[in-house]
Amino acid sequence: MASFEQKLTAITTPGDNQKLSGLVLTAISSSPTSTVKEVYHQSFGTSSLDPDKSHPVTRNTLFWIASCTKLIASLSVLQLVERGLIGLDDPVEAVVPELKDPDILVGFTADGQPELTKAKNKITVRHLITHTSGFAYEFLHPKIARWWKWKGVNPLSVQGDIAASYSTPLIFEPGTSWCYSPGLDWAGVLVARLTGHKQLGAYIKQHIFGPLGITAKDAAFRRSDFELSSEAEWDQRWANLTIRLQPSGELDAFKPSYDGTLVPSPSSFRSLEPADDSGGGGLLMSPDAYVKVLASILSDDEKLLKKGTVANLFVPAIGEPQRKALITAMDPDAGGRMLTGGLPLPSDPTVPDSDKQDYHHGLVGLLNRPKSSTGAWTLSWSGLPNLFWWIDRENGLAGMYAGQLIPPGDPLSLDTEAAWRKEMVHRFGRTKERTGPSL
């Protein structure tokens, strides 16, 4: 029987049988004394399907990590909470007046005009970092998409400008429900203003990357911020996006498909020189650098957060009504598996044992554990081009699966990530409990 690595090599090798773009997989383990070591690293495939841009991917390849940025922005917020600059449940409007007295989009009139009502609750720090503020991405929520259409603006035309992109109405009263949102973009604005920085990146460079030894050779918010030796080094290290077409041959950047052909992306999908540092999805970063962030949390080394704060990352941070909305969002027909990193959805009739996983939301990401367990929750999140990270304290493991493939929620990527996570627990975990499909 072919090994996991042999199977993955077969489907990432350039050629007619290639089914996934280049991947970098890294897992780390912590001992009872909190010492962290790398237990797994493999790179598969190349940085582009275009032969002129193709290089083998490595741990130092630079990926657009998209919403994996949210973890780093959230840690920045929590550092300010620790310092007493703001409280988790404090309103943010004094620092971010753009969020004062927001409108809620109730619906549309018969003639297509938006129906708005003023929010009664104030938006707090907790709301922004746990996706309970009422904000929503237009590509995930039809009412916000319709609002942009009514406004006569293509949201892609203002991409990279946080105020222009995310000064939208809310879809529910702050704190009363859950919807995946650009709240971390506004949270990044909060961090920058509270600390006297023009942009979020300056704070992160000093207070997140600095303590971990991450430099501008391996992480930045824009291409021009990298400190590389030459243009050739950028070309060598940059992971170009790959697109999986629909079986019909059409390109749909948000509709996953198992069977479509892989082609090079005609663009980077987002500007590499954005106006603002997006705490919700803007970092360009190597897997090796990102795993240093995971290692700090797994080992509880207090380089980023105090031990009590780290412990709070692994407990639910939202109420039951909000959790129910989160579970509702995990719809198999709406890309819900992207939220779980390929793990079974709570109620997917097509997946065996899907009702055995429990899900919640913490301060910095999704929490999951078997319903039969009273042990520690596993913390995880993902990034749009099929990147995933997870921290499993029960097994003393953490890992990052770095891909650069769209559409998000690619079924084969999700299956592969879940199978890899299962394999890591089997090989290196303390409990050896295996969850997810086999590759």
VOPAGU-2260 file (C-alpha; in pm, 1 decimal, decimal comma):
REM VOPAGU-2260
SITE   aa  ch    i         X         Y         Z
SITE  MET   A    0       0,0       0,0       0,0
SITE  ALA   A    1     133,9     342,9     -94,6
SITE  SER   A    2     229,4     567,0     194,8
SITE  PHE   A    3      59,0     899,4     268,0
SITE  GLU   A    4     360,3    1081,4     121,8
SITE  GLN   A    5     364,9     869,0    -192,6
SITE  LYS   A    6      -2,3     939,6    -256,7
SITE  LEU   A    7      48,2    1311,4    -201,2
SITE  THR   A    8     352,3    1319,2    -428,6
SITE  ALA   A    9     148,9    1153,1    -702,7
SITE  ILE   A   10    -125,5    1416,5    -698,8
SITE  THR   A   11     104,7    1722,7    -667,3
SITE  THR   A   12     363,2    1632,1    -931,6
SITE  PRO   A   13     325,9    1854,6   -1241,6
SITE  GLY   A   14     168,9    1670,8   -1532,3
SITE  ASP   A   15    -158,3    1531,6   -1660,5
SITE  ASN   A   16    -238,0    1358,2   -1329,8
SITE  GLN   A   17    -178,9    1659,4   -1106,6
SITE  LYS   A   18    -476,9    1725,6    -879,6
SITE  LEU   A   19    -334,7    1971,1    -623,5
SITE  SER   A   20     -97,7    2264,9    -644,9
SITE  GLY   A   21     219,9    2288,6    -435,2
SITE  LEU   A   22     184,3    2211,8     -61,8
SITE  VAL   A   23     396,8    2264,2     246,5
SITE  LEU   A   24     298,4    2057,4     551,7
SITE  THR   A   25     459,8    2115,3     891,1
SITE  ALA   A   26     372,7    1969,6    1231,6
SITE  ILE   A   27     526,5    2036,6    1572,4
SITE  SER   A   28     499,5    1859,3    1905,6
SITE  SER   A   29     531,9    1975,8    2264,7
SITE  SER   A   30     661,4    1766,3    2552,3
SITE  PRO   A   31     526,3    1776,1    2909,6
SITE  THR   A   32     803,3    2028,2    2983,6
SITE  SER   A   33     667,0    2248,7    2700,2
SITE  THR   A   34     969,7    2194,8    2477,2
SITE  VAL   A   35     859,9    2219,7    2112,8
SITE  LYS   A   36    1019,1    2030,8    1827,5
SITE  GLU   A   37     935,8    1981,4    1463,8
SITE  VAL   A   38     812,3    1627,9    1408,6
SITE  TYR   A   39     704,4    1652,0    1046,0
SITE  HIS   A   40     790,3    1859,2     741,8
SITE  GLN   A   41     728,0    1777,7     378,9
SITE  SER   A   42     698,0    1994,2      69,7
SITE  PHE   A   43     515,6    1868,8    -238,8
SITE  GLY   A   44     495,1    2012,6    -588,8
SITE  THR   A   45     583,7    2351,8    -728,2
SITE  SER   A   46     503,1    2718,7    -683,1
SITE  SER   A   47     319,0    2757,9   -1013,2
SITE  LEU   A   48     162,7    2564,3   -1297,5
SITE  ASP   A   49     330,1    2811,4   -1532,3
SITE  PRO   A   50     665,7    2650,3   -1624,8
SITE  ASP   A   51     827,6    2995,0   -1646,7
SITE  LYS   A   52     737,7    3068,5   -1281,4
SITE  SER   A   53     766,7    2720,6   -1140,1
SITE  HIS   A   54    1002,3    2637,0    -852,6
SITE  PRO   A   55     984,1    2360,6    -592,2
SITE  VAL   A   56     792,7    2483,0    -287,2
SITE  THR   A   57     981,0    2479,9      43,7
SITE  ARG   A   58     930,6    2582,9     404,1
SITE  ASN   A   59    1053,7    2929,3     298,7
SITE  THR   A   60     813,2    2976,1       7,8
SITE  LEU   A   61     601,2    3290,1      54,2
SITE  PHE   A   62     225,9    3231,2      56,6
SITE  TRP   A   63     -65,9    3470,8      73,5
SITE  ILE   A   64    -198,0    3330,3     401,7
SITE  ALA   A   65    -530,2    3519,1     376,6
SITE  SER   A   66    -749,9    3459,6     683,0
SITE  CYS   A   67    -471,6    3278,0     866,2
SITE  THR   A   68    -375,0    3641,9     934,3
SITE  LYS   A   69    -671,7    3659,6    1171,4
SITE  LEU   A   70    -488,4    3461,4    1438,8
SITE  ILE   A   71    -200,1    3709,4    1441,1
SITE  ALA   A   72    -432,8    4011,2    1449,1
SITE  SER   A   73    -630,9    3852,0    1733,2
SITE  LEU   A   74    -313,7    3788,7    1935,5
SITE  SER   A   75    -226,4    4156,0    1887,9
SITE  VAL   A   76    -565,0    4259,6    2026,7
SITE  LEU   A   77    -526,7    4030,7    2326,3
SITE  GLN   A   78    -185,4    4177,9    2403,6
SITE  LEU   A   79    -353,6    4517,7    2437,6
SITE  VAL   A   80    -618,9    4365,9    2663,1
SITE  GLU   A   81    -341,3    4223,8    2881,3
SITE  ARG   A   82    -179,6    4566,9    2900,4
SITE  GLY   A   83    -505,9    4724,3    3009,3
SITE  LEU   A   84    -535,0    4950,4    2704,4
SITE  ILE   A   85    -886,6    4820,9    2637,6
SITE  GLY   A   86   -1119,2    4550,0    2769,8
SITE  LEU   A   87   -1261,9    4257,3    2577,7
SITE  ASP   A   88   -1615,2    4378,3    2633,5
SITE  ASP   A   89   -1543,0    4748,2    2590,9
SITE  PRO   A   90   -1709,9    4932,4    2301,5
SITE  VAL   A   91   -1463,6    5027,2    2028,1
SITE  GLU   A   92   -1632,2    5344,8    1903,2
SITE  ALA   A   93   -1408,8    5582,8    2101,7
SITE  VAL   A   94   -1105,4    5450,7    1913,3
SITE  VAL   A   95   -1280,0    5352,5    1588,8
SITE  PRO   A   96   -1557,2    5612,4    1548,3
SITE  GLU   A   97   -1641,5    5464,7    1208,6
SITE  LEU   A   98   -1822,3    5190,9    1405,4
SITE  LYS   A   99   -2038,4    5425,5    1613,0
SITE  ASP   A  100   -2417,2    5393,9    1569,7
SITE  PRO   A  101   -2407,4    5136,8    1289,1
SITE  ASP   A  102   -2705,1    5056,1    1069,4
SITE  ILE   A  103   -2856,0    4708,6    1045,5
SITE  LEU   A  104   -2973,3    4599,7     701,7
SITE  VAL   A  105   -3319,7    4456,0     762,2
SITE  GLY   A  106   -3402,6    4392,2     397,9
SITE  PHE   A  107   -3507,5    4573,9      82,1
SITE  THR   A  108   -3826,7    4749,7     -17,4
SITE  ALA   A  109   -4037,0    4643,1    -314,0
SITE  ASP   A  110   -3855,3    4900,6    -528,3
SITE  GLY   A  111   -3514,0    4774,6    -421,6
SITE  GLN   A  112   -3419,5    5032,1    -158,7
SITE  PRO   A  113   -3235,2    4907,7     154,1
SITE  GLU   A  114   -3435,3    4903,3     476,2
SITE  LEU   A  115   -3211,1    5010,6     763,3
SITE  THR   A  116   -3251,2    5042,1    1137,9
SITE  LYS   A  117   -3006,5    5170,2    1396,9
SITE  ALA   A  118   -2832,2    4911,2    1614,0
SITE  LYS   A  119   -2915,6    4922,9    1983,2
SITE  ASN   A  120   -2598,5    4746,8    2099,9
SITE  LYS   A  121   -2249,2    4888,3    2073,3
SITE  ILE   A  122   -1980,0    4692,2    1890,0
SITE  THR   A  123   -1717,8    4560,3    2133,6
SITE  VAL   A  124   -1368,7    4415,3    2102,2
SITE  ARG   A  125   -1504,3    4064,5    2162,3
SITE  HIS   A  126   -1759,2    4108,7    1884,7
SITE  LEU   A  127   -1488,4    4202,4    1633,0
SITE  ILE   A  128   -1257,8    3908,8    1706,8
SITE  THR   A  129   -1528,3    3640,1    1740,3
SITE  HIS   A  130   -1738,5    3728,3    1432,5
SITE  THR   A  131   -2036,6    3837,7    1641,7
SITE  SER   A  132   -2033,3    4208,5    1546,3
SITE  GLY   A  133   -2296,3    4180,6    1274,0
SITE  PHE   A  134   -2055,8    4251,0     988,5
SITE  ALA   A  135   -2051,6    4003,6     697,8
SITE  TYR   A  136   -1845,5    3943,4     383,9
SITE  GLU   A  137   -2040,7    4018,5      69,3
SITE  PHE   A  138   -1925,9    3696,9     -99,5
SITE  LEU   A  139   -2084,4    3498,1     183,6
SITE  HIS   A  140   -2399,6    3696,1     254,7
SITE  PRO   A  141   -2651,2    3778,9     -19,8
SITE  LYS   A  142   -2798,5    4082,0     158,6
SITE  ILE   A  143   -2459,9    4253,5     173,0
SITE  ALA   A  144   -2389,4    4157,9    -188,4
SITE  ARG   A  145   -2721,7    4314,7    -285,5
SITE  TRP   A  146   -2639,8    4626,4     -81,8
SITE  TRP   A  147   -2316,9    4673,3    -282,1
SITE  LYS   A  148   -2510,6    4628,9    -604,6
SITE  TRP   A  149   -2765,5    4889,9    -489,9
SITE  LYS   A  150   -2476,7    5122,6    -408,5
SITE  GLY   A  151   -2343,2    5075,2    -761,0
SITE  VAL   A  152   -1994,5    4978,5    -645,0
SITE  ASN   A  153   -1797,2    4662,6    -717,2
SITE  PRO   A  154   -1637,1    4576,1    -380,9
SITE  LEU   A  155   -1327,9    4450,5    -564,1
SITE  SER   A  156   -1270,1    4808,8    -681,1
SITE  VAL   A  157   -1202,9    4922,7    -322,6
SITE  GLN   A  158   -1017,0    4611,6    -209,2
SITE  GLY   A  159    -724,9    4691,3      19,3
SITE  ASP   A  160    -892,4    4999,4     169,8
SITE  ILE   A  161   -1049,4    4888,6     499,5
SITE  ALA   A  162   -1286,2    5182,4     546,0
SITE  ALA   A  163   -1407,0    5170,1     185,8
SITE  SER   A  164   -1444,0    4791,7     187,1
SITE  TYR   A  165   -1604,9    4731,2     524,8
SITE  SER   A  166   -1817,8    5036,7     608,4
SITE  THR   A  167   -2125,8    4830,4     533,4
SITE  PRO   A  168   -2445,9    4785,2     730,2
SITE  LEU   A  169   -2464,1    4502,3     981,0
SITE  ILE   A  170   -2686,5    4199,6     930,1
SITE  PHE   A  171   -2781,6    4153,1    1296,1
SITE  GLU   A  172   -2769,1    4328,3    1631,1
SITE  PRO   A  173   -2409,9    4321,9    1764,2
SITE  GLY   A  174   -2347,2    4029,3    1997,4
SITE  THR   A  175   -2665,8    3838,5    1917,0
SITE  SER   A  176   -2555,9    3598,6    1640,5
SITE  TRP   A  177   -2253,0    3476,1    1443,8
SITE  CYS   A  178   -2139,4    3535,8    1085,5
SITE  TYR   A  179   -1792,2    3507,4     936,3
SITE  SER   A  180   -1686,8    3866,2     894,4
SITE  PRO   A  181   -1420,8    4134,3     835,5
SITE  GLY   A  182   -1428,8    4220,9    1206,2
SITE  LEU   A  183   -1054,8    4149,3    1235,3
SITE  ASP   A  184    -984,6    4419,9     978,1
SITE  TRP   A  185   -1147,9    4672,9    1207,6
SITE  ALA   A  186    -973,4    4512,1    1505,7
SITE  GLY   A  187    -643,5    4576,3    1327,4
SITE  VAL   A  188    -736,1    4942,1    1291,2
SITE  LEU   A  189    -809,1    4943,7    1664,8
SITE  VAL   A  190    -464,7    4800,5    1746,2
SITE  ALA   A  191    -283,6    5053,1    1527,9
SITE  ARG   A  192    -467,9    5352,5    1673,9
SITE  LEU   A  193    -440,0    5242,2    2036,6
SITE  THR   A  194     -64,2    5201,5    2000,4
SITE  GLY   A  195       7,8    5509,1    1790,9
SITE  HIS   A  196      98,9    5326,7    1470,7
SITE  LYS   A  197     -11,4    5426,4    1123,9
SITE  GLN   A  198     -68,4    5064,4    1023,9
SITE  LEU   A  199    -120,5    4730,7    1197,4
SITE  GLY   A  200     193,2    4583,1    1043,3
SITE  ALA   A  201     421,8    4810,3    1244,7
SITE  TYR   A  202     273,6    4679,6    1569,4
SITE  ILE   A  203     289,7    4315,8    1457,9
SITE  LYS   A  204     650,3    4351,6    1346,1
SITE  GLN   A  205     753,7    4472,0    1692,2
SITE  HIS   A  206     528,7    4274,3    1925,8
SITE  ILE   A  207     447,5    3947,2    1744,0
SITE  PHE   A  208     724,7    3886,6    1493,9
SITE  GLY   A  209    1005,0    4044,7    1696,8
SITE  PRO   A  210     980,8    3814,3    2000,2
SITE  LEU   A  211     966,5    3509,9    1770,4
SITE  GLY   A  212    1260,7    3605,7    1549,8
SITE  ILE   A  213    1046,2    3649,9    1237,7
SITE  THR   A  214    1193,7    3910,3    1002,3
SITE  ALA   A  215    1085,6    4095,4     690,8
SITE  LYS   A  216    1254,5    3823,1     489,4
SITE  ASP   A  217     967,0    3591,0     577,8
SITE  ALA   A  218     655,1    3798,9     652,0
SITE  ALA   A  219     501,6    4130,5     544,7
SITE  PHE   A  220     171,8    4285,2     439,2
SITE  ARG   A  221     293,4    4395,6      96,6
SITE  ARG   A  222     555,3    4294,8    -152,9
SITE  SER   A  223     751,2    4617,9    -115,1
SITE  ASP   A  224     788,5    4561,0     262,0
SITE  PHE   A  225     995,0    4244,7     218,6
SITE  GLU   A  226    1369,4    4268,4     271,3
SITE  LEU   A  227    1491,1    4038,4      -2,5
SITE  SER   A  228    1822,8    4035,0    -180,5
SITE  SER   A  229    1683,1    4070,4    -531,3
SITE  GLU   A  230    1382,5    4047,6    -757,6
SITE  ALA   A  231    1501,9    3699,4    -845,0
SITE  GLU   A  232    1464,2    3593,6    -482,2
SITE  TRP   A  233    1100,6    3706,4    -485,9
SITE  ASP   A  234    1036,9    3511,1    -806,9
SITE  GLN   A  235    1205,3    3206,2    -653,4
SITE  ARG   A  236    1006,6    3217,8    -329,0
SITE  TRP   A  237     660,2    3345,5    -427,5
SITE  ALA   A  238     377,8    3088,7    -446,9
SITE  ASN   A  239     153,2    3176,5    -738,1
SITE  LEU   A  240    -217,2    3102,4    -711,7
SITE  THR   A  241    -366,5    2804,8    -893,3
SITE  ILE   A  242    -733,4    2779,6    -992,0
SITE  ARG   A  243    -943,7    2468,3   -1019,1
SITE  LEU   A  244   -1190,7    2527,6   -1301,9
SITE  GLN   A  245   -1544,5    2395,0   -1301,1
SITE  PRO   A  246   -1596,7    2063,7   -1487,7
SITE  SER   A  247   -1749,7    2275,5   -1764,1
SITE  GLY   A  248   -1423,6    2469,0   -1797,1
SITE  GLU   A  249   -1567,8    2787,7   -1644,9
SITE  LEU   A  250   -1380,6    2988,8   -1382,7
SITE  ASP   A  251   -1574,3    3049,2   -1059,5
SITE  ALA   A  252   -1348,2    3171,8    -779,4
SITE  PHE   A  253   -1596,0    3076,0    -505,5
SITE  LYS   A  254   -1754,6    2752,0    -627,4
SITE  PRO   A  255   -1558,2    2440,7    -520,5
SITE  SER   A  256   -1532,2    2140,1    -750,6
SITE  TYR   A  257   -1373,0    1795,2    -724,4
SITE  ASP   A  258   -1315,8    1736,4   -1092,7
SITE  GLY   A  259   -1207,2    2061,8   -1255,7
SITE  THR   A  260    -879,7    2115,5   -1440,2
SITE  LEU   A  261    -600,7    2307,4   -1265,2
SITE  VAL   A  262    -475,1    2623,6   -1438,0
SITE  PRO   A  263    -246,3    2910,9   -1332,3
SITE  SER   A  264    -436,9    3205,6   -1188,8
SITE  PRO   A  265    -432,5    3505,3   -1423,3
SITE  SER   A  266    -384,0    3736,4   -1121,5
SITE  SER   A  267    -278,6    3736,6    -756,0
SITE  PHE   A  268    -649,9    3768,7    -658,3
SITE  ARG   A  269    -564,1    4066,7    -439,0
SITE  SER   A  270    -326,0    4360,7    -460,5
SITE  LEU   A  271      27,2    4293,6    -342,3
SITE  GLU   A  272      50,3    4664,7    -253,9
SITE  PRO   A  273    -272,9    4732,9     -59,9
SITE  ALA   A  274    -345,9    5070,3      94,5
SITE  ASP   A  275    -406,9    4919,0     440,0
SITE  ASP   A  276    -271,2    4630,3     644,6
SITE  SER   A  277    -557,6    4382,6     657,1
SITE  GLY   A  278    -579,8    4205,4     992,2
SITE  GLY   A  279    -846,3    3989,2     837,9
SITE  GLY   A  280    -644,2    3850,7     550,1
SITE  GLY   A  281    -344,9    4050,4     431,3
SITE  LEU   A  282     -22,4    3881,0     536,9
SITE  LEU   A  283     224,8    3724,7     294,8
SITE  MET   A  284     427,9    3474,3     494,1
SITE  SER   A  285     633,9    3157,7     484,7
SITE  PRO   A  286     500,7    2842,5     652,1
SITE  ASP   A  287     820,3    2823,5     855,9
SITE  ALA   A  288     751,8    3168,3    1004,2
SITE  TYR   A  289     384,7    3095,7    1070,9
SITE  VAL   A  290     461,7    2776,0    1258,5
SITE  LYS   A  291     670,3    2983,5    1501,2
SITE  VAL   A  292     348,1    3156,6    1605,9
SITE  LEU   A  293     174,9    2822,0    1656,3
SITE  ALA   A  294     474,1    2695,8    1854,9
SITE  SER   A  295     457,0    2987,2    2096,6
SITE  ILE   A  296      92,4    2910,4    2173,7
SITE  LEU   A  297     141,9    2533,8    2192,4
SITE  SER   A  298     439,6    2562,3    2427,4
SITE  ASP   A  299     282,2    2843,4    2631,8
SITE  ASP   A  300     622,2    3015,7    2637,0
SITE  GLU   A  301     475,4    3360,0    2721,5
SITE  LYS   A  302     663,5    3527,4    2437,1
SITE  LEU   A  303     330,7    3655,7    2303,5
SITE  LEU   A  304      68,4    3609,7    2575,4
SITE  LYS   A  305      53,1    3528,3    2944,5
SITE  LYS   A  306     -33,2    3172,1    3042,6
SITE  GLY   A  307    -381,7    3266,3    3161,8
SITE  THR   A  308    -461,7    3433,4    2831,4
SITE  VAL   A  309    -334,5    3133,7    2633,6
SITE  ALA   A  310    -555,2    2904,5    2842,6
SITE  ASN   A  311    -852,9    3124,2    2752,3
SITE  LEU   A  312    -786,5    3069,3    2381,6
SITE  PHE   A  313    -902,4    2710,6    2424,1
SITE  VAL   A  314   -1238,5    2775,3    2590,3
SITE  PRO   A  315   -1562,7    2896,3    2427,3
SITE  ALA   A  316   -1588,2    3274,6    2402,9
SITE  ILE   A  317   -1941,9    3310,6    2264,6
SITE  GLY   A  318   -2287,0    3225,8    2397,5
SITE  GLU   A  319   -2518,6    2945,3    2296,5
SITE  PRO   A  320   -2732,7    3152,2    2051,9
SITE  GLN   A  321   -2414,1    3257,9    1873,3
SITE  ARG   A  322   -2285,4    2899,0    1869,3
SITE  LYS   A  323   -2610,7    2782,3    1709,5
SITE  ALA   A  324   -2563,4    3042,2    1435,6
SITE  LEU   A  325   -2207,3    2914,7    1386,6
SITE  ILE   A  326   -2335,3    2557,8    1348,4
SITE  THR   A  327   -2597,6    2678,6    1099,4
SITE  ALA   A  328   -2319,2    2841,7     896,8
SITE  MET   A  329   -2154,5    2499,9     863,6
SITE  ASP   A  330   -2382,8    2411,4     573,7
SITE  PRO   A  331   -2229,7    2147,5     344,2
SITE  ASP   A  332   -2383,7    2324,8      45,4
SITE  ALA   A  333   -2228,4    2658,8     142,5
SITE  GLY   A  334   -1864,2    2557,6     187,8
SITE  GLY   A  335   -1907,3    2483,0     558,2
SITE  ARG   A  336   -1617,6    2235,1     562,9
SITE  MET   A  337   -1380,9    2526,7     504,7
SITE  LEU   A  338   -1463,4    2633,3     860,7
SITE  THR   A  339   -1379,9    2290,6    1002,3
SITE  GLY   A  340   -1063,3    2234,4     801,2
SITE  GLY   A  341   -1212,4    1927,1     637,6
SITE  LEU   A  342   -1337,7    1764,8     956,8
SITE  PRO   A  343   -1695,0    1629,0     950,0
SITE  LEU   A  344   -1968,7    1890,7     965,8
SITE  PRO   A  345   -2205,6    1870,6    1262,8
SITE  SER   A  346   -2498,7    1732,8    1065,0
SITE  ASP   A  347   -2395,0    1623,2     717,8
SITE  PRO   A  348   -2597,4    1311,4     627,0
SITE  THR   A  349   -2339,8    1213,7     362,7
SITE  VAL   A  350   -2056,2    1176,5     616,2
SITE  PRO   A  351   -2041,1     889,6     868,4
SITE  ASP   A  352   -2023,7     995,0    1233,9
SITE  SER   A  353   -2074,4    1363,1    1149,1
SITE  ASP   A  354   -2282,7    1401,8    1463,0
SITE  LYS   A  355   -1991,7    1299,2    1685,2
SITE  GLN   A  356   -1796,6    1626,1    1655,1
SITE  ASP   A  357   -1868,3    1924,6    1878,8
SITE  TYR   A  358   -1788,8    2279,3    1764,2
SITE  HIS   A  359   -1766,4    2618,0    1934,2
SITE  HIS   A  360   -1578,2    2945,8    1885,7
SITE  GLY   A  361   -1299,4    3081,1    2101,5
SITE  LEU   A  362   -1124,1    3416,2    2113,3
SITE  VAL   A  363    -904,3    3346,9    1810,5
SITE  GLY   A  364   -1067,8    3068,3    1609,4
SITE  LEU   A  365   -1283,5    2759,1    1583,8
SITE  LEU   A  366   -1287,9    2504,0    1865,2
SITE  ASN   A  367   -1364,5    2136,0    1812,6
SITE  ARG   A  368   -1354,5    1810,0    2005,7
SITE  PRO   A  369   -1542,9    1480,5    2000,5
SITE  LYS   A  370   -1878,6    1504,0    2176,1
SITE  SER   A  371   -1769,9    1211,7    2390,3
SITE  SER   A  372   -1473,1    1413,4    2520,2
SITE  THR   A  373   -1446,7    1650,5    2813,7
SITE  GLY   A  374   -1082,3    1717,3    2734,3
SITE  ALA   A  375    -917,7    2017,3    2576,9
SITE  TRP   A  376   -1064,3    2175,8    2266,1
SITE  THR   A  377    -856,8    2185,6    1947,1
SITE  LEU   A  378    -814,8    2535,4    1805,9
SITE  SER   A  379    -806,2    2595,8    1429,3
SITE  TRP   A  380    -878,5    2827,3    1137,8
SITE  SER   A  381    -811,4    2852,7     765,1
SITE  GLY   A  382    -719,9    3086,8     481,3
SITE  LEU   A  383    -900,4    3136,7     150,8
SITE  PRO   A  384    -649,2    2964,2     -84,6
SITE  ASN   A  385    -691,5    2638,9     111,8
SITE  LEU   A  386    -449,4    2696,8     397,1
SITE  PHE   A  387    -523,0    2549,5     741,4
SITE  TRP   A  388    -368,1    2560,3    1088,7
SITE  TRP   A  389    -454,7    2379,5    1411,0
SITE  ILE   A  390    -336,0    2351,5    1770,8
SITE  ASP   A  391    -429,9    2031,7    1956,3
SITE  ARG   A  392    -326,4    2058,7    2322,7
SITE  GLU   A  393    -473,7    1719,9    2406,0
SITE  ASN   A  394    -223,3    1555,4    2173,7
SITE  GLY   A  395      52,4    1812,9    2216,3
SITE  LEU   A  396      48,6    1887,5    1843,0
SITE  ALA   A  397       9,1    2181,0    1607,6
SITE  GLY   A  398      38,9    2208,5    1234,2
SITE  MET   A  399       1,7    2410,2     917,9
SITE  TYR   A  400    -115,8    2289,9     577,9
SITE  ALA   A  401     -13,0    2558,1     327,3
SITE  GLY   A  402    -167,7    2553,4     -18,4
SITE  GLN   A  403    -235,0    2824,8    -273,4
SITE  LEU   A  404    -539,0    2695,7    -459,9
SITE  ILE   A  405    -877,4    2854,8    -524,1
SITE  PRO   A  406   -1173,8    2826,3    -496,4
SITE  PRO   A  407   -1174,5    2812,1    -115,9
SITE  GLY   A  408   -1324,5    2497,2      30,6
SITE  ASP   A  409   -1167,8    2283,5    -241,8
SITE  PRO   A  410   -1300,1    1932,4    -160,9
SITE  LEU   A  411    -977,0    1747,3    -235,9
SITE  SER   A  412    -776,4    1999,6     -32,0
SITE  LEU   A  413   -1015,9    1954,7     260,1
SITE  ASP   A  414    -995,5    1575,6     238,0
SITE  THR   A  415    -616,8    1592,1     219,5
SITE  GLU   A  416    -583,4    1831,5     514,8
SITE  ALA   A  417    -814,4    1621,6     732,6
SITE  ALA   A  418    -628,4    1302,7     635,7
SITE  TRP   A  419    -294,0    1466,6     712,7
SITE  ARG   A  420    -411,9    1589,5    1051,4
SITE  LYS   A  421    -537,6    1239,6    1127,5
SITE  GLU   A  422    -202,5    1097,0    1021,0
SITE  MET   A  423     -13,8    1338,3    1248,5
SITE  VAL   A  424    -222,6    1236,5    1550,7
SITE  HIS   A  425    -168,2     870,3    1466,1
SITE  ARG   A  426     209,3     910,0    1432,5
SITE  PHE   A  427     286,7    1164,9    1702,5
SITE  GLY   A  428     -18,5    1227,0    1921,6
SITE  ARG   A  429     -59,4    1135,5    2285,3
SITE  THR   A  430    -415,1    1001,3    2259,5
SITE  LYS   A  431    -384,4     849,5    1907,8
SITE  GLU   A  432    -748,9     944,3    1847,8
SITE  ARG   A  433    -797,2     967,0    1472,9
SITE  THR   A  434   -1057,5    1192,6    1316,9
SITE  GLY   A  435   -1115,9    1245,6     947,1
SITE  PRO   A  436   -1091,2    1058,1     618,3
SITE  SER   A  437    -798,8     861,0     481,8
SITE  LEU   A  438    -612,2     986,4     178,1
